[in-house]
Each structure stands twice: as structure tokens, then as C-alpha cells.
């Protein structure tokens, strides 16, 4: 089935369910500390191991709580989607060393909660870079061909606010590209890049800091009018790192998130009620982010033909006729898009 396993992620992830599963509740949630801090949560149900059975479901009540005894009720944005901005004016402490958890009441009377997860900060800013390299690919006839790609790299730092520990890091990637549709409208579209390629590092086991490659970005028509990659670095607690490391391992082996060869991926949600109607999947964590951006110009991409000008049948999900039909398109140029 297709599920979005990182709240706010823009591509779906293929998940295979194990045949013993009758019903499951998937909870995807995190708290991003900042100004303001943002808490997000998404809930969906899967039924009878049908691959297309997932659907968003609304909870009766969602509460964010810290280990100081402070709590906030989180409003529903739409079915199964919750979001809350937390500012300095709210009586809710968000700072390093404080732990957080989620409490959920379901409509059927059952209740569940996550484990507490502490917030830590990576104290050195991140940097990202691109380098043109050659990569070997197979063409349509199965022959090896050499093609240019951009190797995307980032810096690793072990500096963390966590006492007696080094930084644990996770990267998400978002790409934004510019197109001109058949009506000559200029649109900006954002999309998650390689959401299956989970990238995590524990610098407690690294001997030195430095640059590490994250992934290769092949040159394609979406770079014809300008293209950005945003590398979003997240700080992780030890339990959150262990979870995402397991996700990384499962995806590399299998391509699925809930059914690793050695058993089901363990999240940090559990029932607090006697009524336990469904298996639980997912993880809540607290993090602080830092974003680096890389621009690939049309010249960098060797001036490819724009996607909407290629004389071939176009995918129906990509509306070159009216780019605003795409759910992630906007006419508003992002504030950080500085290139013309």
C-alpha cells in the first residue's frame, strides 16, 4: 500500500503488510522546535492487509505533553491531520533536555500514548554542496552507459547539546523546480527527493568530522528552468536514531517499512487502555532542524529541454496545461529562491 511515513512528506512510500495483520493504526508525528515550534501528527488506518486499504482517520483528542507536566491540545486541520504552532506566548516549555510525548484518545474509547522523547540541538550549522561526477547506468537495452550526475554531500558534525554524547543526525530532502505551463504561467513545484533513501548518522561512532555523500541527483528536464535541493538536517535522540536507522536498514533490504526480514519495525506508541482495537505503527520524536540549499542552474544541467516542451505523451499527474492543477504548485516564488 502507499503511505506517507514522514508527516509533511510529499511522496508516498510503498509499504508491504504482513499477512497476520487484520487492522493497523499508523501514527506519524514529530515536534520541530523553533520560532515558532511546530507539532504535526497524521493518523491513518489499514485493514485486512489489503494493499490499498489505507485511509486517514480522525482521533477524538490529541494532546502534546512535556515531562514538566505542561500540555496542549492539538486541533484538527482536516481528517486525520493535526498541526499546532507553539510560540513564546504559550505556557509550554520547549528547550533542550525537556522530553515530550503524545497522548491520543480514539472515538471508540481506546487511548494510546508515545514514549517520551528528549529534544537536543546540533550546535553547528550544516553545509551542503554539489559535485559533477560520472555514474554508470543501464540503458533501455540493458547496456552500461556513463552519464553525468550531481553528487550531493553534506558536512557531519559531532557537536550536540546532549551531555556526554555526540550528535545523531537525519536528513530529509525537498526539491523545488520551476516550470512554465502551456498558458505561460510560471509555477514552482516542491517534492520530496528520494524519500525511501533515509539518511542517518551517529557521530558517536565517527572518528572525525567531514563531508559525506548523501545521494546522486541525475540530470533531467525538471532542471531546465532552475532547480533547488533543500537538505533538511534533523537532530535525533538515541531512541529516534535507532528507529530511523532500522527504517534505513529495512528500506535498503526490502523497500518496505513495516516488515523487515527479522520482524516488524518497532515504533514507540502503545495502548494505555484495555481496549486495543488495532496494531500500532509509527514513531513520535522531537527535533530541531537546519536547512542547506543547493541550486542547479539550467547551465549546470547542460540546458535540457523543459519537461512541458518534450513532444511525448505527458503523465496525467503532471498538468502542463495548467500547472496550478498540481496540488503542490504555486505562483509565489519562494523567498529563498534568489536566482532569476
Residue pairs with C-beta under 8 A, 6 or more apart in sequence:
1 14
1 15
1 16
1 17
1 46
1 50
1 51
1 52
1 53
1 54
2 12
2 13
2 14
2 15
2 52
2 54
3 12
3 13
3 15
3 26
3 44
3 46
3 54
3 257
4 11
4 12
4 13
4 28
4 42
5 13
5 15
5 26
5 28
5 195
5 247
5 257
5 282
6 28
6 172
6 192
6 195
7 28
7 29
7 30
7 40
7 41
7 42
8 40
9 172
9 192
9 195
10 174
10 190
10 191
10 192
10 195
10 328
11 191
11 192
11 195
13 195
13 196
13 257
14 255
14 256
15 256
15 257
15 258
16 51
16 254
16 255
16 256
16 258
16 259
17 24
17 46
17 49
17 51
17 258
17 259
18 49
18 258
18 259
18 264
19 49
21 46
21 49
21 279
22 47
22 48
22 49
22 278
22 279
23 45
23 46
23 47
23 48
23 277
23 278
23 279
24 45
24 46
24 258
24 278
24 279
24 280
24 281
25 43
25 44
25 45
25 57
25 278
25 279
25 280
25 281
26 43
26 44
26 45
26 46
26 54
26 281
26 282
27 41
27 42
27 43
27 102
27 104
27 114
27 267
27 269
27 280
27 281
27 282
27 283
27 284
28 41
28 42
28 43
28 282
28 283
29 39
29 40
29 41
29 42
29 102
29 114
29 282
29 283
29 284
30 39
30 40
30 284
30 285
30 286
30 287
31 37
31 38
31 39
31 64
31 94
31 100
31 119
31 284
31 285
31 286
31 287
32 38
32 39
32 40
32 287
32 288
32 289
33 94
33 95
33 119
33 121
33 286
33 287
33 288
34 288
34 289
35 87
35 88
36 85
36 86
36 87
37 85
37 86
37 87
37 94
38 83
38 84
38 85
38 86
39 64
39 72
39 74
39 82
39 83
39 84
39 86
40 82
40 83
41 62
41 74
41 81
41 82
41 83
41 102
41 284
42 56
42 80
42 81
42 82
43 56
43 57
43 58
43 59
43 80
43 82
43 104
44 54
44 55
44 56
44 57
44 80
45 53
45 54
45 55
45 57
45 278
46 53
46 54
47 53
55 80
56 78
56 79
56 80
56 81
57 79
57 80
58 76
58 79
58 80
58 107
59 80
59 82
59 104
59 105
59 106
59 107
60 105
60 106
60 107
61 73
61 103
61 104
61 105
62 73
62 74
62 76
62 82
62 102
62 103
62 104
62 105
63 71
63 72
63 73
63 74
63 102
63 103
63 104
64 71
64 72
64 74
64 84
64 92
64 100
64 101
64 102
65 71
65 72
65 100
65 101
65 102
65 103
66 92
66 93
66 94
66 98
66 99
66 100
67 98
67 99
67 100
67 101
67 116
68 93
68 98
70 91
70 92
70 93
71 92
71 103
72 84
72 86
72 90
72 92
74 82
74 83
74 84
75 82
75 83
75 84
76 82
77 83
86 92
86 94
94 100
94 119
95 119
96 119
96 120
96 121
96 161
96 162
97 118
97 119
97 120
97 161
98 118
98 119
99 116
99 117
99 118
99 119
99 286
100 116
100 117
100 118
100 119
100 284
100 286
101 113
101 114
101 115
101 116
101 117
101 284
102 113
102 114
102 269
102 284
103 111
103 112
103 113
103 272
104 111
104 112
104 113
105 111
106 112
106 277
108 275
108 277
109 273
109 275
110 271
110 273
110 275
110 276
110 277
111 271
111 272
111 273
112 269
112 270
112 271
112 272
112 273
112 280
113 269
113 270
113 272
114 268
114 269
114 283
114 284
115 239
115 268
115 270
115 284
117 237
117 239
117 240
117 268
117 284
117 285
117 286
118 162
118 237
118 286
119 235
119 237
119 286
119 287
119 288
120 160
120 161
120 162
120 167
120 235
120 236
120 237
120 288
121 160
121 161
121 235
121 288
122 157
122 159
122 160
122 161
122 167
122 169
122 233
122 235
122 288
122 290
123 157
123 159
123 160
123 161
124 157
124 159
125 290
126 154
126 155
126 157
126 231
126 233
126 290
126 291
126 292
127 154
127 155
127 292
128 152
128 153
128 154
128 155
128 214
128 229
128 231
128 292
128 293
128 294
129 152
129 153
129 154
129 211
129 294
130 150
130 151
130 152
130 153
130 217
130 229
130 294
130 296
130 300
131 150
131 151
131 153
132 148
132 149
132 150
132 151
132 300
133 148
133 149
133 150
133 151
133 216
134 146
134 147
134 148
134 149
135 146
135 147
135 148
135 149
135 216
135 218
136 144
136 145
136 146
136 147
137 144
137 145
137 147
137 218
138 144
138 145
139 145
147 218
147 219
148 219
148 302
149 216
149 217
149 218
149 219
150 216
150 217
150 219
150 296
150 300
151 213
151 216
152 173
152 213
152 214
152 215
152 216
152 217
152 229
152 231
152 294
153 211
153 212
153 213
153 214
154 171
154 211
154 212
154 214
154 231
154 233
154 292
155 209
155 210
155 211
155 212
156 169
156 201
156 203
156 206
156 209
156 210
156 211
156 212
157 167
157 203
157 209
158 166
158 167
158 203
158 204
158 206
158 209
159 166
159 167
160 166
160 167
160 168
160 203
160 235
162 237
165 204
165 238
166 202
166 203
166 204
166 206
167 203
167 235
168 200
168 201
168 202
168 203
168 204
168 235
168 236
168 237
168 238
168 240
168 241
169 200
169 201
169 202
169 203
169 233
169 234
169 235
169 236
170 198
170 199
170 200
170 233
170 234
170 236
170 240
170 241
170 244
170 287
171 199
171 200
171 214
171 231
171 232
171 233
171 234
172 192
172 195
172 231
172 232
172 234
173 192
173 193
173 194
173 195
173 214
173 215
173 229
173 230
173 231
173 232
174 190
174 191
174 192
174 193
174 229
174 230
174 232
175 190
175 191
175 192
175 193
175 222
175 227
175 228
175 229
175 230
176 188
176 189
176 190
176 191
176 227
176 228
176 230
176 334
176 337
177 188
177 189
177 222
177 223
177 225
177 226
177 227
177 228
178 186
178 187
178 188
178 189
178 225
178 226
178 227
178 337
179 186
179 187
179 189
179 222
179 225
179 306
179 307
179 308
179 320
179 323
180 186
180 187
180 225
180 306
180 308
181 187
181 308
181 319
181 320
181 321
181 322
181 323
182 308
182 320
182 321
182 322
183 321
183 322
185 322
185 323
185 324
185 331
186 331
187 323
187 324
187 326
187 329
187 330
187 331
188 329
188 330
188 331
188 332
188 333
188 334
188 337
189 323
189 326
189 328
189 329
189 330
190 328
191 328
193 215
193 217
193 229
194 215
196 251
196 255
197 215
197 251
198 244
198 247
198 248
198 251
199 214
199 215
199 248
200 236
200 241
200 244
200 245
200 248
201 212
202 241
202 245
203 209
214 231
217 229
217 296
219 301
219 302
219 304
220 301
220 304
221 304
221 305
221 306
221 307
221 310
222 307
223 296
223 298
223 300
223 301
223 304
224 298
224 301
224 303
224 304
224 305
224 306
224 307
225 298
225 306
226 295
226 296
226 297
226 298
226 337
226 339
227 295
227 296
227 297
227 301
228 293
228 294
228 295
228 296
228 334
228 336
228 337
229 293
229 294
229 296
230 291
230 292
230 293
231 291
231 292
231 293
231 294
232 289
232 290
232 291
233 289
233 290
233 291
233 292
234 287
234 288
234 289
235 287
235 288
235 289
236 244
236 285
236 287
237 285
237 286
239 268
239 285
240 283
240 285
240 286
240 287
243 265
243 266
243 267
243 268
243 283
243 285
246 260
246 265
246 266
247 257
247 265
249 260
250 256
250 257
250 259
250 260
250 265
251 257
253 260
253 261
254 260
254 261
257 265
258 264
258 265
258 281
259 265
265 281
267 280
267 281
267 282
267 283
268 283
268 284
269 280
269 281
269 282
269 283
269 284
270 280
271 280
293 336
295 339
297 339
298 304
307 314
307 318
307 320
308 314
308 320
314 320
317 326
318 326
319 325
319 326
323 329
324 330
324 331
